[in-house]
């Protein structure tokens, strides 16, 4: 378990916290696996009824570490080994327990992707959601190309996933994938209240109803595989390599 992922169990709720403040909670390969393990191990624990996914230091997550992208773009791809981010996304897709996102601050790239997979979303007024994959020569991931148009409509999905436009917490609430907008610093507290409300409901009925509401798991897994195929191809493209190098050039100036 990496030091950058904090897992705490309180009552019937497991909270998974991203904590890499010096890097705006950008996700390392080890962080993906730690979050995946925290979700997977909850599945066989009847004491855990609900999950909360959050970040610390007023930031949800700035997404993937671009250094990992640049490394992948310049190395030979081992096609037999899934990316750690995909392993994490598969854990989210296969998760059978209600999961709440408590978002306070930026949620970039896979930060937005993981929120889309949550059942209930609380965002602070400082939150912005963005999926700037196209700017890096990449494509959407995590079945967002399937889920986001279903949630917010094609036009909003195009603006977000293709044009890379940011969406504020209020716009996201209006669009339908944020439930509550709260003051900065209050997202986790409100998420804990929602978790207690969910945990007080009959567990089996919640599980069945949740499954009925969601798209079939096999559809999501299939779309993740399709996206990942194109994502890996794009990682090796001249467009992506130039975008990664430009990112680091901007950081040096």
Secondary structure, DSSP 4 states (H G I P E B T S, - for coil): --TTEEEEEETTEEEEEE--GGGTTPBPHHHHHHHHHHHHHHHT-TT--EEEEEESTT-SB--B-HHHHHHHHTS---TTS--HHHHHHHHHHH--SEEEEEE-SEEETHHHHHHHT-SEEEEETT-EEE-TTGGGT----TTHHHHHHHHH-HHHHIIIIIS---EEHHHHHHHTS--EEE-TT-HHHHHHHHHHHHHTS-HHHHHHHHHHHSPPHHHHHHHHHHHHHHHHHHHTSHHHHHHHHHHHHHHH-
